[in-house]
């Protein structure tokens, strides 16, 4: 068990030191907040458009992060020979792979949490044709982001600490503090006298997206045991696209009683069940009971993907 936690912590620290992870974390959060300061002339639907785009950015950035981090954690270590060095010690392949997945889960959780903070702030900043962009909130969020980078640069210059890892943590903490100050301690009056509030209905939607990212990460980890980064990205993208249209391709035929369609429908993850931005329309909510049931569905897909990954990794030549 000690080996598992050691591998998981080392995997997490190694992944947040990747420049691509810092780029994904900071650019996705900054862009989510930026879209809340742009007028869309959406006939009163501007706040809804902002929330939909924020959730879409969270999903897409997490999808890219899951694939790149999984490849960096497993495929590159196999290619560079560091995986063989770890497995030369009394560490089983299953412990190694599951520890890597745990570190990958922690990395994606940090990415999604940072994007969730930006999403909640963007829902607080969103305005329609009767409002105007909140430049002060935009400046404060970006100021927090710059402060996170500045602190990381200071620690790197004077204490020789790793810049990327400190910038990731600094960005996450500073932007969270900035968003928390704005949403909890700042009052903003809307044109018709209402007070602006963050849309907390986005919280269960973000948790469902996180489940989807965990599923993609398990699939990417299985691919990374045999494939390099670009083939893994291609396979995961194809699998993701297939899951988006599984209702159309297999669902109707499965309901009509065709056995082969039922088999493919059961084997293909249905991402539409986890991306529920449309459920928030007209003041709708996502029940936490549904989130709990979705966690069981995600767990079954994750267990199946990791089982395949263990089978593929068991006889993988590491030399």
C-alpha positions as MATLAB code, in Angstrom:
seq = 'XXXXXXXXXXXXXXXXXXXXXXXXXXXXXXXXXXXXXXXXXXXXXXXXXXXXXXXXXXXXXXXXXXXXXXXXXXXXXXXXXXXXXXXXXXXXXXXXXXXXXXXXXXXXXXXXXXXXXXXXXXXXXXXXXXXXXXXXXXXXXXXXXXXXXXXXXXXXXXXXXXXXXXXXXXXXXXXXXXXXXXXXXXXXXXXXXXXXXXXXXXXXXXXXXXXXXXXXXXXXXXXXXXXXXXXXXXXXXXXXXXXXXXXXXXXXXXXXXXXXXXXXXXXXXXXXXXXXXXXXXXXXXXXXXXXXXXXXXXXXXXXXXXXXXXXXXXXXXXX';
ca = [
       0.000    0.000    0.000;
       2.906    2.312    0.720;
       4.243    1.750   -2.796;
       0.838    2.642   -4.244;
       0.659    5.996   -2.439;
       4.286    6.772   -3.261;
       3.725    6.130   -6.973;
       0.461    8.131   -6.926;
       2.045   11.154   -5.237;
       5.075   11.048   -7.510;
       2.816   10.757  -10.565;
       0.784   13.761   -9.434;
       3.886   15.873   -8.782;
       5.410   14.845  -12.091;
       2.269   15.704  -14.037;
       1.797   19.174  -12.570;
       5.403   19.900  -13.538;
       4.521   19.447  -17.208;
       4.381   22.799  -19.072;
       1.406   21.585  -21.122;
      -0.578   21.064  -17.925;
       0.151   24.602  -16.743;
      -0.863   25.895  -20.170;
      -4.166   23.970  -20.071;
      -4.945   25.009  -16.498;
      -4.261   28.698  -16.933;
      -5.574   29.170  -20.483;
      -8.857   27.324  -19.887;
      -9.567   29.210  -16.647;
      -8.639   32.555  -18.167;
     -10.767   31.916  -21.256;
     -13.800   30.827  -19.213;
     -13.721   34.132  -17.321;
     -13.059   36.092  -20.517;
     -16.192   34.795  -22.266;
     -18.282   36.300  -19.449;
     -17.052   39.786  -20.399;
     -18.081   39.583  -24.073;
     -21.498   40.845  -25.304;
     -23.311   38.258  -27.421;
     -26.605   40.042  -28.152;
     -28.333   36.751  -27.405;
     -31.843   38.129  -26.855;
     -31.648   37.611  -23.102;
     -29.924   34.227  -23.381;
     -26.403   35.584  -22.859;
     -25.913   34.149  -19.314;
     -27.073   30.734  -20.518;
     -24.630   30.864  -23.439;
     -21.795   31.753  -21.066;
     -22.559   28.780  -18.797;
     -22.850   26.367  -21.734;
     -19.525   27.498  -23.168;
     -17.845   27.360  -19.754;
     -18.922   23.743  -19.227;
     -17.845   22.840  -22.771;
     -14.391   24.352  -22.200;
     -14.102   22.442  -18.923;
     -14.907   19.185  -20.703;
     -12.631   19.728  -23.712;
      -9.639   20.945  -21.686;
     -10.060   17.983  -19.342;
     -10.279   15.580  -22.286;
      -7.028   16.902  -23.725;
      -5.398   16.945  -20.293;
      -6.435   13.346  -19.569;
      -4.892   12.036  -22.786;
      -1.682   14.060  -22.575;
      -1.153   13.332  -18.886;
      -1.835    9.614  -19.311;
       0.673    9.419  -22.163;
       3.226   11.380  -20.162;
       2.697    9.204  -17.109;
       2.940    5.791  -18.775;
       3.937    5.847  -22.452;
       6.881    8.215  -22.004;
       8.122    6.360  -18.932;
       8.066    3.088  -20.874;
       9.907    4.697  -23.774;
      12.506    6.358  -21.525;
      13.033    3.265  -19.394;
      12.036    4.792  -16.058;
       9.091    2.374  -15.747;
      11.524   -0.547  -15.887;
      13.578    1.068  -13.119;
      10.538    1.303  -10.840;
       9.360   -2.213  -11.611;
      12.835   -3.580  -10.925;
      12.044   -2.906   -7.270;
       9.494   -5.029   -5.361;
       6.583   -3.236   -7.052;
       3.981   -5.135   -9.043;
       2.748   -3.956  -12.407;
      -0.801   -3.625  -11.099;
       0.344   -1.383   -8.234;
       2.395    0.689  -10.665;
      -0.465    1.201  -13.112;
      -3.126    1.860  -10.463;
      -0.821    4.308   -8.699;
      -0.333    6.152  -11.978;
      -4.088    6.296  -12.449;
      -4.580    7.676   -8.940;
      -2.061   10.435   -9.663;
      -3.832   11.142  -12.947;
      -7.192   11.376  -11.147;
      -5.751   13.909   -8.689;
      -4.360   15.953  -11.571;
      -7.691   16.040  -13.411;
      -9.515   16.907  -10.190;
      -7.271   19.940   -9.709;
      -7.820   21.020  -13.326;
     -11.596   20.627  -13.101;
     -11.799   22.364   -9.714;
      -9.871   25.366  -11.037;
     -12.131   25.529  -14.086;
     -15.195   25.180  -11.842;
     -14.095   28.239   -9.873;
     -13.758   30.157  -13.145;
     -17.155   28.834  -14.303;
     -18.912   29.973  -11.127;
     -17.268   33.373  -11.443;
     -18.319   33.643  -15.095;
     -21.935   32.855  -14.089;
     -21.686   35.712  -11.569;
     -20.224   38.071  -14.189;
     -22.534   37.144  -17.080;
     -24.777   39.936  -18.372;
     -27.436   40.443  -21.004;
     -28.337   43.358  -23.272;
     -29.314   45.530  -20.297;
     -25.983   45.060  -18.470;
     -22.323   45.630  -19.170;
     -19.060   43.767  -18.795;
     -17.620   43.617  -15.282;
     -14.128   44.844  -16.098;
     -13.193   45.109  -12.421;
     -13.915   41.413  -11.795;
     -12.028   40.470  -14.950;
      -9.014   42.522  -13.832;
      -9.080   41.043  -10.321;
      -9.168   37.453  -11.618;
      -6.362   38.090  -14.091;
      -4.456   39.919  -11.378;
      -4.693   36.818   -9.194;
      -3.439   34.704  -12.086;
      -0.460   37.017  -12.615;
       0.226   36.991   -8.876;
       0.351   33.183   -8.930;
       2.882   33.272  -11.743;
       4.882   36.005  -10.006;
       5.126   34.042   -6.762;
       6.281   30.971   -8.686;
       8.913   33.082  -10.455;
      10.094   34.499   -7.134;
      10.438   31.038   -5.588;
      12.225   29.764   -8.671;
      14.714   32.627   -8.744;
      15.554   32.794   -5.051;
      14.882   29.257   -3.790;
      15.511   27.289   -7.005;
      12.098   25.653   -6.801;
      10.429   24.197   -9.892;
       8.571   27.039  -11.610;
       5.822   25.055  -13.363;
       4.595   23.159  -10.294;
       4.584   26.297   -8.142;
       2.818   28.233  -10.912;
       0.086   25.585  -11.085;
      -0.533   25.711   -7.341;
      -0.142   29.499   -7.231;
      -2.578   30.029  -10.102;
      -5.180   27.711   -8.552;
      -4.977   29.317   -5.099;
      -4.777   32.947   -6.247;
      -7.668   32.690   -8.730;
      -9.803   30.839   -6.174;
      -9.215   33.602   -3.629;
     -10.034   36.259   -6.222;
     -13.224   34.499   -7.319;
     -14.254   33.850   -3.722;
     -13.811   37.505   -2.801;
     -15.871   38.620   -5.780;
     -18.760   36.182   -5.359;
     -19.048   36.251   -1.550;
     -17.867   39.699   -0.470;
     -18.762   41.919   -3.427;
     -22.275   43.063   -4.222;
     -23.218   43.666   -7.824;
     -26.665   45.001   -8.701;
     -28.212   43.940  -11.984;
     -30.200   46.403  -14.155;
     -33.583   45.423  -12.649;
     -32.475   45.659   -9.025;
     -31.494   42.013   -8.493;
     -28.184   41.061   -6.926;
     -25.776   38.980   -8.956;
     -25.121   35.495   -7.578;
     -23.057   32.566   -8.747;
     -25.108   29.770  -10.292;
     -24.460   26.891   -7.881;
     -26.481   24.565  -10.114;
     -23.256   24.257  -12.086;
     -21.641   22.275   -9.271;
     -23.303   18.891   -9.977;
     -22.809   19.490  -13.717;
     -19.065   19.907  -13.109;
     -18.966   16.745  -10.963;
     -20.560   14.782  -13.813;
     -17.950   16.181  -16.211;
     -15.256   15.059  -13.765;
     -16.691   11.526  -13.878;
     -16.468   11.633  -17.673;
     -12.834   12.734  -17.453;
     -12.040    9.864  -15.088;
     -13.506    7.476  -17.669;
     -11.500    9.017  -20.501;
      -8.354    8.897  -18.327;
      -8.818    5.165  -17.719;
      -9.223    4.574  -21.452;
      -6.187    6.755  -22.218;
      -4.145    4.851  -19.642;
      -5.079    1.556  -21.308;
      -4.043    2.943  -24.709;
      -0.799    4.341  -23.291;
       0.393    0.889  -22.292;
       0.794    0.096  -26.000;
       0.563    3.362  -27.935;
       2.340    6.712  -27.968;
       0.745   10.130  -27.425;
      -0.742   10.864  -30.851;
      -2.281    7.400  -31.423;
      -3.707    7.531  -27.885;
      -5.225   10.940  -28.617;
      -6.722    9.624  -31.868;
      -8.245    6.543  -30.197;
      -9.689    8.535  -27.277;
     -11.104   11.205  -29.590;
     -12.747    8.568  -31.770;
     -14.145    6.800  -28.704;
     -15.435   10.091  -27.338;
     -17.092   11.019  -30.645;
     -18.655    7.549  -30.883;
     -20.086    7.917  -27.377;
     -21.672   11.239  -28.280;
     -23.691    9.656  -31.098;
     -24.281    6.238  -29.508;
     -27.965    7.044  -28.947;
     -28.416    7.648  -32.668;
     -26.215    4.802  -33.933;
     -27.088    2.044  -31.459;
     -29.784    3.260  -29.067;
     -32.718    3.209  -31.480;
     -31.758   -0.197  -32.875;
     -31.179   -1.566  -29.366;
     -34.653   -0.479  -28.322;
     -35.978   -2.170  -31.461;
     -34.555   -5.486  -30.213;
     -31.419   -5.896  -32.350;
     -28.941   -7.797  -30.151;
     -25.771   -6.528  -31.811;
     -26.881   -2.924  -31.314;
     -27.668   -3.663  -27.654;
     -24.164   -5.084  -27.145;
     -22.468   -2.082  -28.771;
     -24.763    0.314  -26.923;
     -23.806   -1.262  -23.589;
     -20.078   -1.243  -24.398;
     -19.959    2.374  -25.590;
     -19.937    5.008  -22.815;
     -22.797    7.443  -23.313;
     -21.298   10.872  -22.675;
     -24.690   12.515  -23.087;
     -25.604   11.109  -19.675;
     -22.704   12.995  -18.090;
     -22.754   16.295  -19.977;
     -26.057   17.841  -18.863;
     -25.731   21.526  -19.651;
     -29.187   21.382  -21.251;
     -30.683   20.229  -17.938;
     -29.957   23.663  -16.450;
     -32.265   25.454  -18.887;
     -35.396   27.172  -17.520;
     -34.058   27.058  -13.940;
     -33.720   23.275  -14.046;
     -31.479   21.463  -11.601;
     -29.449   18.262  -11.634;
     -30.423   16.161   -8.594;
     -27.549   14.878   -6.468;
     -29.281   11.501   -6.540;
     -28.650   11.386  -10.282;
     -25.001   12.276   -9.659;
     -24.756    9.360   -7.227;
     -26.219    6.935   -9.769;
     -23.897    8.321  -12.445;
     -20.923    7.627  -10.173;
     -21.816    3.923  -10.258;
     -21.982    4.008  -14.059;
     -18.626    5.791  -14.239;
     -17.075    3.342  -11.765;
     -18.129    0.357  -13.894;
     -16.578    1.876  -17.036;
     -13.406    2.794  -15.143;
     -13.040   -0.706  -13.684;
     -13.522   -2.257  -17.125;
     -10.969    0.090  -18.739;
      -8.400   -0.451  -15.996;
      -8.877   -4.221  -16.263;
      -8.052   -4.003  -19.964;
      -5.078   -1.770  -19.122;
      -3.740   -4.324  -16.626;
      -4.062   -7.129  -19.173;
      -2.249   -5.090  -21.840;
       0.463   -3.966  -19.419;
       1.100   -7.395  -17.881;
       3.081   -8.748  -20.846;
       4.325   -5.372  -22.151;
       8.038   -5.473  -22.967;
       9.687   -2.635  -21.000;
      13.296   -3.115  -22.024;
];
